[in-house]
């Protein structure tokens, strides 16, 4: 089938019974779960018909400000900066650089961990550039 289990699909057609812009989760290779947690069966659909109504959501950003670190409109990093100040935030970033560099060779996606280390190193650099 044409659905990738675990991936999210967005309705792009106003010419159907689905909510335009709504995201649906593929729970099997032929079923999407709607916002009410009700499965919708697409086993009778052709792939091109499905693609006229839905598109696969882009992969989420996993390194620079990922969505799961930004719930309720406040990013976790901003809370840490506000609570612990620049010195505490710099220590937090340094610890994360060390963590990601030490374990990247042991991870399935080593490059992703190196990019995360670079993100935190760039944060330390920004803090120190602002202090000059």
Secondary structure, DSSP 4 states (H G I P E B T S, - for coil): ----TT-EEEE--SSSSS-TT-EEEESSSSEEE-TTS-EEE-TTS-HHHHHHHEEEPPPPPSSSS-GGG-GGG--HHHHHHHHHHHHHHHHHHHHHHHHHHHHGGGSTTHHHHHHHHHHHHHHHHHHHHHT-
